[in-house]
């Protein structure tokens, strides 16, 4: 996926394919935060947990165990904190 951060209206927005995909925000930094979140969301896909075999929503290649097993293993992904 290719996201771009551009000026939009009086602020900034994240664009994909030339169209804004986020609301306008006041700073480029806020738009970058939204872009990072979009990228993380796009990388999520169902995987089978390496440890218990349960299906869970993975946030990327380094995320191979379900939340329960990650807690048991002491591996905490900051992206998963609500
Ligand atoms: Zn598991």
PDB file of the backbone (N, CA, C, O) and the ligand in Angstrom, with CONECT records:
HET     ZN  A 101       1
ATOM      1  N   UNK A   1       0.843  -1.191   0.000  1.00  0.00           N
ATOM      2  CA  UNK A   1       0.000   0.000   0.000  1.00  0.00           C
ATOM      3  C   UNK A   1       0.875   1.237   0.000  1.00  0.00           C
ATOM      4  O   UNK A   1       1.968   1.231   0.566  1.00  0.00           O
ATOM      5  N   UNK A   2       0.403   2.283  -0.626  1.00  0.00           N
ATOM      6  CA  UNK A   2       1.180   3.523  -0.655  1.00  0.00           C
ATOM      7  C   UNK A   2       0.308   4.640  -0.100  1.00  0.00           C
ATOM      8  O   UNK A   2      -0.693   5.033  -0.699  1.00  0.00           O
ATOM      9  N   UNK A   3       0.707   5.130   1.036  1.00  0.00           N
ATOM     10  CA  UNK A   3       0.014   6.276   1.620  1.00  0.00           C
ATOM     11  C   UNK A   3       0.895   7.498   1.483  1.00  0.00           C
ATOM     12  O   UNK A   3       2.111   7.434   1.663  1.00  0.00           O
ATOM     13  N   UNK A   4       0.267   8.603   1.164  1.00  0.00           N
ATOM     14  CA  UNK A   4       1.007   9.861   1.083  1.00  0.00           C
ATOM     15  C   UNK A   4       0.406  10.836   2.075  1.00  0.00           C
ATOM     16  O   UNK A   4      -0.793  10.799   2.351  1.00  0.00           O
ATOM     17  N   UNK A   5       1.240  11.703   2.605  1.00  0.00           N
ATOM     18  CA  UNK A   5       0.742  12.764   3.482  1.00  0.00           C
ATOM     19  C   UNK A   5       0.847  14.067   2.710  1.00  0.00           C
ATOM     20  O   UNK A   5       1.922  14.477   2.272  1.00  0.00           O
ATOM     21  N   UNK A   6      -0.301  14.699   2.559  1.00  0.00           N
ATOM     22  CA  UNK A   6      -0.326  15.949   1.799  1.00  0.00           C
ATOM     23  C   UNK A   6      -1.132  16.989   2.533  1.00  0.00           C
ATOM     24  O   UNK A   6      -1.943  16.685   3.408  1.00  0.00           O
ATOM     25  N   UNK A   7      -0.882  18.239   2.147  1.00  0.00           N
ATOM     26  CA  UNK A   7      -1.728  19.333   2.625  1.00  0.00           C
ATOM     27  C   UNK A   7      -3.125  19.116   2.078  1.00  0.00           C
ATOM     28  O   UNK A   7      -3.309  18.740   0.920  1.00  0.00           O
ATOM     29  N   UNK A   8      -4.111  19.363   2.940  1.00  0.00           N
ATOM     30  CA  UNK A   8      -5.497  19.172   2.541  1.00  0.00           C
ATOM     31  C   UNK A   8      -6.328  20.234   3.230  1.00  0.00           C
ATOM     32  O   UNK A   8      -6.376  20.282   4.459  1.00  0.00           O
ATOM     33  N   UNK A   9      -6.980  21.081   2.462  1.00  0.00           N
ATOM     34  CA  UNK A   9      -7.742  22.163   3.071  1.00  0.00           C
ATOM     35  C   UNK A   9      -6.812  23.054   3.886  1.00  0.00           C
ATOM     36  O   UNK A   9      -5.805  23.556   3.387  1.00  0.00           O
ATOM     37  N   UNK A  10      -7.174  23.235   5.149  1.00  0.00           N
ATOM     38  CA  UNK A  10      -6.356  24.059   6.036  1.00  0.00           C
ATOM     39  C   UNK A  10      -5.402  23.209   6.862  1.00  0.00           C
ATOM     40  O   UNK A  10      -4.704  23.725   7.735  1.00  0.00           O
ATOM     41  N   UNK A  11      -5.367  21.910   6.592  1.00  0.00           N
ATOM     42  CA  UNK A  11      -4.523  21.038   7.414  1.00  0.00           C
ATOM     43  C   UNK A  11      -3.841  19.985   6.563  1.00  0.00           C
ATOM     44  O   UNK A  11      -3.367  20.253   5.459  1.00  0.00           O
ATOM     45  N   UNK A  12      -3.806  18.792   7.106  1.00  0.00           N
ATOM     46  CA  UNK A  12      -3.112  17.687   6.472  1.00  0.00           C
ATOM     47  C   UNK A  12      -4.029  16.466   6.451  1.00  0.00           C
ATOM     48  O   UNK A  12      -4.920  16.335   7.290  1.00  0.00           O
ATOM     49  N   UNK A  13      -3.804  15.579   5.490  1.00  0.00           N
ATOM     50  CA  UNK A  13      -4.563  14.334   5.460  1.00  0.00           C
ATOM     51  C   UNK A  13      -3.698  13.255   4.828  1.00  0.00           C
ATOM     52  O   UNK A  13      -2.704  13.538   4.159  1.00  0.00           O
ATOM     53  N   UNK A  14      -4.099  12.016   5.056  1.00  0.00           N
ATOM     54  CA  UNK A  14      -3.419  10.894   4.430  1.00  0.00           C
ATOM     55  C   UNK A  14      -4.155  10.566   3.136  1.00  0.00           C
ATOM     56  O   UNK A  14      -5.380  10.442   3.126  1.00  0.00           O
ATOM     57  N   UNK A  15      -3.409  10.427   2.056  1.00  0.00           N
ATOM     58  CA  UNK A  15      -3.977  10.134   0.750  1.00  0.00           C
ATOM     59  C   UNK A  15      -3.551   8.742   0.297  1.00  0.00           C
ATOM     60  O   UNK A  15      -2.431   8.294   0.543  1.00  0.00           O
ATOM     61  N   UNK A  16      -4.481   8.084  -0.368  1.00  0.00           N
ATOM     62  CA  UNK A  16      -4.161   6.811  -0.995  1.00  0.00           C
ATOM     63  C   UNK A  16      -4.749   6.852  -2.393  1.00  0.00           C
ATOM     64  O   UNK A  16      -5.944   7.093  -2.564  1.00  0.00           O
ATOM     65  N   UNK A  17      -3.920   6.620  -3.380  1.00  0.00           N
ATOM     66  CA  UNK A  17      -4.387   6.672  -4.761  1.00  0.00           C
ATOM     67  C   UNK A  17      -4.941   8.035  -5.144  1.00  0.00           C
ATOM     68  O   UNK A  17      -5.855   8.139  -5.963  1.00  0.00           O
ATOM     69  N   UNK A  18      -4.372   9.091  -4.538  1.00  0.00           N
ATOM     70  CA  UNK A  18      -4.782  10.445  -4.879  1.00  0.00           C
ATOM     71  C   UNK A  18      -6.025  10.932  -4.152  1.00  0.00           C
ATOM     72  O   UNK A  18      -6.463  12.063  -4.364  1.00  0.00           O
ATOM     73  N   UNK A  19      -6.608  10.077  -3.284  1.00  0.00           N
ATOM     74  CA  UNK A  19      -7.813  10.485  -2.564  1.00  0.00           C
ATOM     75  C   UNK A  19      -7.541  10.490  -1.062  1.00  0.00           C
ATOM     76  O   UNK A  19      -6.840   9.617  -0.551  1.00  0.00           O
ATOM     77  N   UNK A  20      -8.096  11.475  -0.361  1.00  0.00           N
ATOM     78  CA  UNK A  20      -7.900  11.495   1.088  1.00  0.00           C
ATOM     79  C   UNK A  20      -8.638  10.326   1.747  1.00  0.00           C
ATOM     80  O   UNK A  20      -9.806  10.075   1.451  1.00  0.00           O
ATOM     81  N   UNK A  21      -7.952   9.623   2.633  1.00  0.00           N
ATOM     82  CA  UNK A  21      -8.567   8.484   3.319  1.00  0.00           C
ATOM     83  C   UNK A  21      -8.702   8.739   4.819  1.00  0.00           C
ATOM     84  O   UNK A  21      -9.150   7.870   5.567  1.00  0.00           O
ATOM     85  N   UNK A  22      -8.311   9.935   5.246  1.00  0.00           N
ATOM     86  CA  UNK A  22      -8.535  10.310   6.648  1.00  0.00           C
ATOM     87  C   UNK A  22      -9.142  11.707   6.658  1.00  0.00           C
ATOM     88  O   UNK A  22      -9.033  12.448   5.681  1.00  0.00           O
ATOM     89  N   UNK A  23      -9.779  12.057   7.763  1.00  0.00           N
ATOM     90  CA  UNK A  23     -10.226  13.445   7.887  1.00  0.00           C
ATOM     91  C   UNK A  23      -9.019  14.367   7.953  1.00  0.00           C
ATOM     92  O   UNK A  23      -7.905  13.947   8.266  1.00  0.00           O
ATOM     93  N   UNK A  24      -9.270  15.624   7.651  1.00  0.00           N
ATOM     94  CA  UNK A  24      -8.213  16.623   7.728  1.00  0.00           C
ATOM     95  C   UNK A  24      -7.799  16.817   9.191  1.00  0.00           C
ATOM     96  O   UNK A  24      -8.651  16.941  10.071  1.00  0.00           O
ATOM     97  N   UNK A  25      -6.498  16.842   9.439  1.00  0.00           N
ATOM     98  CA  UNK A  25      -5.995  17.107  10.788  1.00  0.00           C
ATOM     99  C   UNK A  25      -5.095  18.336  10.742  1.00  0.00           C
ATOM    100  O   UNK A  25      -4.666  18.764   9.670  1.00  0.00           O
ATOM    101  N   UNK A  26      -4.812  18.905  11.927  1.00  0.00           N
ATOM    102  CA  UNK A  26      -4.161  20.218  11.949  1.00  0.00           C
ATOM    103  C   UNK A  26      -2.665  20.188  11.711  1.00  0.00           C
ATOM    104  O   UNK A  26      -2.089  21.186  11.279  1.00  0.00           O
ATOM    105  N   UNK A  27      -2.021  19.051  11.987  1.00  0.00           N
ATOM    106  CA  UNK A  27      -0.567  19.021  11.814  1.00  0.00           C
ATOM    107  C   UNK A  27      -0.143  17.803  10.999  1.00  0.00           C
ATOM    108  O   UNK A  27      -0.852  16.799  10.930  1.00  0.00           O
ATOM    109  N   UNK A  28       1.024  17.920  10.388  1.00  0.00           N
ATOM    110  CA  UNK A  28       1.577  16.812   9.633  1.00  0.00           C
ATOM    111  C   UNK A  28       1.847  15.620  10.566  1.00  0.00           C
ATOM    112  O   UNK A  28       1.671  14.461  10.191  1.00  0.00           O
ATOM    113  N   UNK A  29       2.273  15.941  11.777  1.00  0.00           N
ATOM    114  CA  UNK A  29       2.569  14.862  12.731  1.00  0.00           C
ATOM    115  C   UNK A  29       1.328  14.015  13.005  1.00  0.00           C
ATOM    116  O   UNK A  29       1.419  12.789  13.067  1.00  0.00           O
ATOM    117  N   UNK A  30       0.165  14.658  13.170  1.00  0.00           N
ATOM    118  CA  UNK A  30      -1.071  13.912  13.409  1.00  0.00           C
ATOM    119  C   UNK A  30      -1.407  13.041  12.205  1.00  0.00           C
ATOM    120  O   UNK A  30      -1.853  11.903  12.355  1.00  0.00           O
ATOM    121  N   UNK A  31      -1.191  13.583  11.014  1.00  0.00           N
ATOM    122  CA  UNK A  31      -1.463  12.808   9.807  1.00  0.00           C
ATOM    123  C   UNK A  31      -0.530  11.594   9.734  1.00  0.00           C
ATOM    124  O   UNK A  31      -0.944  10.512   9.318  1.00  0.00           O
ATOM    125  N   UNK A  32       0.726  11.782  10.140  1.00  0.00           N
ATOM    126  CA  UNK A  32       1.674  10.657  10.136  1.00  0.00           C
ATOM    127  C   UNK A  32       1.220   9.577  11.122  1.00  0.00           C
ATOM    128  O   UNK A  32       1.340   8.384  10.842  1.00  0.00           O
ATOM    129  N   UNK A  33       0.698  10.004  12.276  1.00  0.00           N
ATOM    130  CA  UNK A  33       0.192   9.033  13.251  1.00  0.00           C
ATOM    131  C   UNK A  33      -0.961   8.231  12.646  1.00  0.00           C
ATOM    132  O   UNK A  33      -1.038   7.015  12.820  1.00  0.00           O
ATOM    133  N   UNK A  34      -1.849   8.919  11.940  1.00  0.00           N
ATOM    134  CA  UNK A  34      -2.980   8.233  11.301  1.00  0.00           C
ATOM    135  C   UNK A  34      -2.481   7.288  10.208  1.00  0.00           C
ATOM    136  O   UNK A  34      -2.999   6.183  10.046  1.00  0.00           O
ATOM    137  N   UNK A  35      -1.481   7.731   9.470  1.00  0.00           N
ATOM    138  CA  UNK A  35      -0.907   6.890   8.413  1.00  0.00           C
ATOM    139  C   UNK A  35      -0.332   5.605   9.034  1.00  0.00           C
ATOM    140  O   UNK A  35      -0.558   4.508   8.524  1.00  0.00           O
ATOM    141  N   UNK A  36       0.414   5.756  10.140  1.00  0.00           N
ATOM    142  CA  UNK A  36       1.006   4.585  10.788  1.00  0.00           C
ATOM    143  C   UNK A  36      -0.074   3.608  11.238  1.00  0.00           C
ATOM    144  O   UNK A  36       0.094   2.392  11.143  1.00  0.00           O
ATOM    145  N   UNK A  37      -1.179   4.153  11.728  1.00  0.00           N
ATOM    146  CA  UNK A  37      -2.276   3.301  12.183  1.00  0.00           C
ATOM    147  C   UNK A  37      -2.917   2.569  11.003  1.00  0.00           C
ATOM    148  O   UNK A  37      -3.244   1.386  11.095  1.00  0.00           O
ATOM    149  N   UNK A  38      -3.092   3.287   9.898  1.00  0.00           N
ATOM    150  CA  UNK A  38      -3.658   2.661   8.697  1.00  0.00           C
ATOM    151  C   UNK A  38      -2.766   1.522   8.199  1.00  0.00           C
ATOM    152  O   UNK A  38      -3.249   0.451   7.830  1.00  0.00           O
ATOM    153  N   UNK A  39      -1.453   1.777   8.199  1.00  0.00           N
ATOM    154  CA  UNK A  39      -0.515   0.747   7.739  1.00  0.00           C
ATOM    155  C   UNK A  39      -0.627  -0.483   8.633  1.00  0.00           C
ATOM    156  O   UNK A  39      -0.653  -1.614   8.147  1.00  0.00           O
ATOM    157  N   UNK A  40      -0.693  -0.253   9.954  1.00  0.00           N
ATOM    158  CA  UNK A  40      -0.797  -1.381  10.885  1.00  0.00           C
ATOM    159  C   UNK A  40      -2.100  -2.137  10.660  1.00  0.00           C
ATOM    160  O   UNK A  40      -2.123  -3.366  10.723  1.00  0.00           O
ATOM    161  N   UNK A  41      -3.192  -1.404  10.397  1.00  0.00           N
ATOM    162  CA  UNK A  41      -4.477  -2.066  10.182  1.00  0.00           C
ATOM    163  C   UNK A  41      -4.455  -2.901   8.908  1.00  0.00           C
ATOM    164  O   UNK A  41      -5.012  -3.998   8.867  1.00  0.00           O
ATOM    165  N   UNK A  42      -3.809  -2.376   7.867  1.00  0.00           N
ATOM    166  CA  UNK A  42      -3.759  -3.114   6.593  1.00  0.00           C
ATOM    167  C   UNK A  42      -2.950  -4.390   6.709  1.00  0.00           C
ATOM    168  O   UNK A  42      -3.163  -5.340   5.956  1.00  0.00           O
ATOM    169  N   UNK A  43      -2.009  -4.413   7.665  1.00  0.00           N
ATOM    170  CA  UNK A  43      -1.158  -5.596   7.802  1.00  0.00           C
ATOM    171  C   UNK A  43      -1.820  -6.688   8.632  1.00  0.00           C
ATOM    172  O   UNK A  43      -1.294  -7.796   8.741  1.00  0.00           O
ATOM    173  N   UNK A  44      -2.971  -6.377   9.214  1.00  0.00           N
ATOM    174  CA  UNK A  44      -3.623  -7.377  10.056  1.00  0.00           C
ATOM    175  C   UNK A  44      -4.274  -8.444   9.193  1.00  0.00           C
ATOM    176  O   UNK A  44      -4.943  -8.143   8.204  1.00  0.00           O
ATOM    177  N   UNK A  45      -4.067  -9.690   9.583  1.00  0.00           N
ATOM    178  CA  UNK A  45      -4.741 -10.771   8.898  1.00  0.00           C
ATOM    179  C   UNK A  45      -4.853 -11.950   9.846  1.00  0.00           C
ATOM    180  O   UNK A  45      -4.056 -12.092  10.773  1.00  0.00           O
ATOM    181  N   UNK A  46      -5.847 -12.796   9.609  1.00  0.00           N
ATOM    182  CA  UNK A  46      -5.987 -13.939  10.504  1.00  0.00           C
ATOM    183  C   UNK A  46      -4.806 -14.894  10.359  1.00  0.00           C
ATOM    184  O   UNK A  46      -4.363 -15.183   9.248  1.00  0.00           O
ATOM    185  N   UNK A  47      -4.306 -15.374  11.479  1.00  0.00           N
ATOM    186  CA  UNK A  47      -3.239 -16.377  11.505  1.00  0.00           C
ATOM    187  C   UNK A  47      -3.598 -17.409  12.566  1.00  0.00           C
ATOM    188  O   UNK A  47      -4.412 -17.156  13.454  1.00  0.00           O
ATOM    189  N   UNK A  48      -2.981 -18.560  12.454  1.00  0.00           N
ATOM    190  CA  UNK A  48      -3.121 -19.551  13.507  1.00  0.00           C
ATOM    191  C   UNK A  48      -1.982 -19.351  14.493  1.00  0.00           C
ATOM    192  O   UNK A  48      -0.822 -19.228  14.101  1.00  0.00           O
ATOM    193  N   UNK A  49      -2.319 -19.322  15.767  1.00  0.00           N
ATOM    194  CA  UNK A  49      -1.319 -19.132  16.807  1.00  0.00           C
ATOM    195  C   UNK A  49      -0.288 -20.261  16.764  1.00  0.00           C
ATOM    196  O   UNK A  49      -0.632 -21.439  16.668  1.00  0.00           O
ATOM    197  N   UNK A  50       0.998 -19.862  16.840  1.00  0.00           N
ATOM    198  CA  UNK A  50       2.078 -20.862  16.799  1.00  0.00           C
ATOM    199  C   UNK A  50       2.048 -21.774  18.023  1.00  0.00           C
ATOM    200  O   UNK A  50       2.508 -22.914  17.970  1.00  0.00           O
ATOM    201  N   UNK A  51       1.506 -21.264  19.119  1.00  0.00           N
ATOM    202  CA  UNK A  51       1.591 -21.999  20.373  1.00  0.00           C
ATOM    203  C   UNK A  51       0.360 -22.881  20.599  1.00  0.00           C
ATOM    204  O   UNK A  51       0.488 -24.070  20.893  1.00  0.00           O
ATOM    205  N   UNK A  52      -0.846 -22.284  20.458  1.00  0.00           N
ATOM    206  CA  UNK A  52      -2.059 -23.058  20.776  1.00  0.00           C
ATOM    207  C   UNK A  52      -2.902 -23.372  19.541  1.00  0.00           C
ATOM    208  O   UNK A  52      -3.835 -24.172  19.627  1.00  0.00           O
ATOM    209  N   UNK A  53      -2.594 -22.757  18.388  1.00  0.00           N
ATOM    210  CA  UNK A  53      -3.319 -23.069  17.167  1.00  0.00           C
ATOM    211  C   UNK A  53      -4.604 -22.283  16.970  1.00  0.00           C
ATOM    212  O   UNK A  53      -5.276 -22.443  15.951  1.00  0.00           O
ATOM    213  N   UNK A  54      -4.954 -21.437  17.930  1.00  0.00           N
ATOM    214  CA  UNK A  54      -6.177 -20.640  17.804  1.00  0.00           C
ATOM    215  C   UNK A  54      -5.993 -19.563  16.743  1.00  0.00           C
ATOM    216  O   UNK A  54      -4.902 -19.015  16.587  1.00  0.00           O
ATOM    217  N   UNK A  55      -7.076 -19.260  16.009  1.00  0.00           N
ATOM    218  CA  UNK A  55      -6.984 -18.199  15.020  1.00  0.00           C
ATOM    219  C   UNK A  55      -7.069 -16.844  15.723  1.00  0.00           C
ATOM    220  O   UNK A  55      -7.891 -16.655  16.620  1.00  0.00           O
ATOM    221  N   UNK A  56      -6.221 -15.909  15.314  1.00  0.00           N
ATOM    222  CA  UNK A  56      -6.251 -14.566  15.881  1.00  0.00           C
ATOM    223  C   UNK A  56      -5.893 -13.577  14.793  1.00  0.00           C
ATOM    224  O   UNK A  56      -5.452 -13.961  13.709  1.00  0.00           O
ATOM    225  N   UNK A  57      -6.088 -12.282  15.092  1.00  0.00           N
ATOM    226  CA  UNK A  57      -5.802 -11.242  14.108  1.00  0.00           C
ATOM    227  C   UNK A  57      -4.370 -10.759  14.299  1.00  0.00           C
ATOM    228  O   UNK A  57      -4.058 -10.104  15.293  1.00  0.00           O
ATOM    229  N   UNK A  58      -3.517 -11.076  13.365  1.00  0.00           N
ATOM    230  CA  UNK A  58      -2.104 -10.693  13.448  1.00  0.00           C
ATOM    231  C   UNK A  58      -1.898  -9.276  12.947  1.00  0.00           C
ATOM    232  O   UNK A  58      -2.552  -8.840  12.000  1.00  0.00           O
ATOM    233  N   UNK A  59      -0.977  -8.557  13.592  1.00  0.00           N
ATOM    234  CA  UNK A  59      -0.667  -7.197  13.133  1.00  0.00           C
ATOM    235  C   UNK A  59       0.543  -7.163  12.214  1.00  0.00           C
ATOM    236  O   UNK A  59       0.925  -6.083  11.763  1.00  0.00           O
ATOM    237  N   UNK A  60       1.154  -8.291  11.919  1.00  0.00           N
ATOM    238  CA  UNK A  60       2.294  -8.281  11.005  1.00  0.00           C
ATOM    239  C   UNK A  60       3.158  -9.510  11.165  1.00  0.00           C
ATOM    240  O   UNK A  60       2.845 -10.403  11.953  1.00  0.00           O
ATOM    241  N   UNK A  61       4.259  -9.555  10.409  1.00  0.00           N
ATOM    242  CA  UNK A  61       5.095 -10.754  10.365  1.00  0.00           C
ATOM    243  C   UNK A  61       5.672 -11.157  11.721  1.00  0.00           C
ATOM    244  O   UNK A  61       5.928 -12.339  11.951  1.00  0.00           O
ATOM    245  N   UNK A  62       5.882 -10.190  12.626  1.00  0.00           N
ATOM    246  CA  UNK A  62       6.456 -10.532  13.929  1.00  0.00           C
ATOM    247  C   UNK A  62       5.430 -10.958  14.956  1.00  0.00           C
ATOM    248  O   UNK A  62       5.768 -11.181  16.119  1.00  0.00           O
ATOM    249  N   UNK A  63       4.191 -11.074  14.542  1.00  0.00           N
ATOM    250  CA  UNK A  63       3.085 -11.330  15.469  1.00  0.00           C
ATOM    251  C   UNK A  63       2.493 -12.697  15.144  1.00  0.00           C
ATOM    252  O   UNK A  63       1.658 -12.825  14.249  1.00  0.00           O
ATOM    253  N   UNK A  64       2.930 -13.706  15.873  1.00  0.00           N
ATOM    254  CA  UNK A  64       2.582 -15.085  15.506  1.00  0.00           C
ATOM    255  C   UNK A  64       1.850 -15.848  16.587  1.00  0.00           C
ATOM    256  O   UNK A  64       1.485 -17.008  16.397  1.00  0.00           O
ATOM    257  N   UNK A  65       1.632 -15.203  17.718  1.00  0.00           N
ATOM    258  CA  UNK A  65       0.907 -15.895  18.774  1.00  0.00           C
ATOM    259  C   UNK A  65      -0.325 -15.090  19.165  1.00  0.00           C
ATOM    260  O   UNK A  65      -0.321 -13.862  19.070  1.00  0.00           O
ATOM    261  N   UNK A  66      -1.386 -15.777  19.608  1.00  0.00           N
ATOM    262  CA  UNK A  66      -2.593 -15.079  20.030  1.00  0.00           C
ATOM    263  C   UNK A  66      -2.299 -14.257  21.285  1.00  0.00           C
ATOM    264  O   UNK A  66      -1.278 -14.452  21.945  1.00  0.00           O
ATOM    265  N   UNK A  67      -3.212 -13.334  21.601  1.00  0.00           N
ATOM    266  CA  UNK A  67      -2.960 -12.436  22.727  1.00  0.00           C
ATOM    267  C   UNK A  67      -2.735 -13.195  24.020  1.00  0.00           C
ATOM    268  O   UNK A  67      -1.866 -12.842  24.817  1.00  0.00           O
ATOM    269  N   UNK A  68      -3.518 -14.235  24.223  1.00  0.00           N
ATOM    270  CA  UNK A  68      -3.372 -15.003  25.456  1.00  0.00           C
ATOM    271  C   UNK A  68      -1.960 -15.586  25.568  1.00  0.00           C
ATOM    272  O   UNK A  68      -1.311 -15.457  26.606  1.00  0.00           O
ATOM    273  N   UNK A  69      -1.499 -16.218  24.512  1.00  0.00           N
ATOM    274  CA  UNK A  69      -0.168 -16.840  24.549  1.00  0.00           C
ATOM    275  C   UNK A  69       0.934 -15.787  24.655  1.00  0.00           C
ATOM    276  O   UNK A  69       1.964 -16.020  25.289  1.00  0.00           O
ATOM    277  N   UNK A  70       0.715 -14.640  24.039  1.00  0.00           N
ATOM    278  CA  UNK A  70       1.722 -13.572  24.145  1.00  0.00           C
ATOM    279  C   UNK A  70       1.852 -13.094  25.581  1.00  0.00           C
ATOM    280  O   UNK A  70       2.952 -12.819  26.059  1.00  0.00           O
ATOM    281  N   UNK A  71       0.717 -12.997  26.265  1.00  0.00           N
ATOM    282  CA  UNK A  71       0.766 -12.585  27.673  1.00  0.00           C
ATOM    283  C   UNK A  71       1.476 -13.652  28.502  1.00  0.00           C
ATOM    284  O   UNK A  71       2.293 -13.344  29.369  1.00  0.00           O
ATOM    285  N   UNK A  72       1.152 -14.895  28.220  1.00  0.00           N
ATOM    286  CA  UNK A  72       1.785 -15.991  28.946  1.00  0.00           C
ATOM    287  C   UNK A  72       3.302 -15.966  28.698  1.00  0.00           C
ATOM    288  O   UNK A  72       4.100 -16.213  29.603  1.00  0.00           O
ATOM    289  N   UNK A  73       3.673 -15.663  27.450  1.00  0.00           N
ATOM    290  CA  UNK A  73       5.092 -15.651  27.090  1.00  0.00           C
ATOM    291  C   UNK A  73       5.782 -14.356  27.525  1.00  0.00           C
ATOM    292  O   UNK A  73       7.000 -14.226  27.403  1.00  0.00           O
ATOM    293  N   UNK A  74       5.002 -13.406  28.028  1.00  0.00           N
ATOM    294  CA  UNK A  74       5.581 -12.139  28.500  1.00  0.00           C
ATOM    295  C   UNK A  74       5.953 -11.197  27.381  1.00  0.00           C
ATOM    296  O   UNK A  74       6.728 -10.261  27.579  1.00  0.00           O
ATOM    297  N   UNK A  75       5.403 -11.442  26.201  1.00  0.00           N
ATOM    298  CA  UNK A  75       5.696 -10.573  25.058  1.00  0.00           C
ATOM    299  C   UNK A  75       4.491  -9.659  24.862  1.00  0.00           C
ATOM    300  O   UNK A  75       3.404 -10.118  24.512  1.00  0.00           O
ATOM    301  N   UNK A  76       4.690  -8.381  25.087  1.00  0.00           N
ATOM    302  CA  UNK A  76       3.566  -7.454  24.991  1.00  0.00           C
ATOM    303  C   UNK A  76       3.795  -6.526  23.802  1.00  0.00           C
ATOM    304  O   UNK A  76       4.814  -5.844  23.697  1.00  0.00           O
ATOM    305  N   UNK A  77       2.805  -6.530  22.914  1.00  0.00           N
ATOM    306  CA  UNK A  77       2.872  -5.662  21.748  1.00  0.00           C
ATOM    307  C   UNK A  77       2.167  -4.349  22.090  1.00  0.00           C
ATOM    308  O   UNK A  77       0.969  -4.355  22.376  1.00  0.00           O
ATOM    309  N   UNK A  78       2.884  -3.228  22.066  1.00  0.00           N
ATOM    310  CA  UNK A  78       2.229  -1.962  22.430  1.00  0.00           C
ATOM    311  C   UNK A  78       1.054  -1.621  21.532  1.00  0.00           C
ATOM    312  O   UNK A  78       0.156  -0.893  21.955  1.00  0.00           O
ATOM    313  N   UNK A  79       1.033  -2.125  20.303  1.00  0.00           N
ATOM    314  CA  UNK A  79      -0.083  -1.835  19.401  1.00  0.00           C
ATOM    315  C   UNK A  79      -1.376  -2.498  19.869  1.00  0.00           C
ATOM    316  O   UNK A  79      -2.465  -2.073  19.480  1.00  0.00           O
ATOM    317  N   UNK A  80      -1.268  -3.520  20.689  1.00  0.00           N
ATOM    318  CA  UNK A  80      -2.453  -4.238  21.097  1.00  0.00           C
ATOM    319  C   UNK A  80      -3.086  -3.648  22.355  1.00  0.00           C
ATOM    320  O   UNK A  80      -4.170  -4.073  22.754  1.00  0.00           O
ATOM    321  N   UNK A  81      -2.433  -2.687  22.979  1.00  0.00           N
ATOM    322  CA  UNK A  81      -3.016  -2.045  24.160  1.00  0.00           C
ATOM    323  C   UNK A  81      -4.127  -1.112  23.695  1.00  0.00           C
ATOM    324  O   UNK A  81      -3.891  -0.247  22.852  1.00  0.00           O
ATOM    325  N   UNK A  82      -5.327  -1.273  24.229  1.00  0.00           N
ATOM    326  CA  UNK A  82      -6.445  -0.467  23.767  1.00  0.00           C
ATOM    327  C   UNK A  82      -6.255   1.027  24.046  1.00  0.00           C
ATOM    328  O   UNK A  82      -7.122   1.833  23.709  1.00  0.00           O
TER     329      UNK A  82
HETATM  330 ZN    ZN A 101      -2.320 -19.057  21.403  1.00  0.00          ZN
END
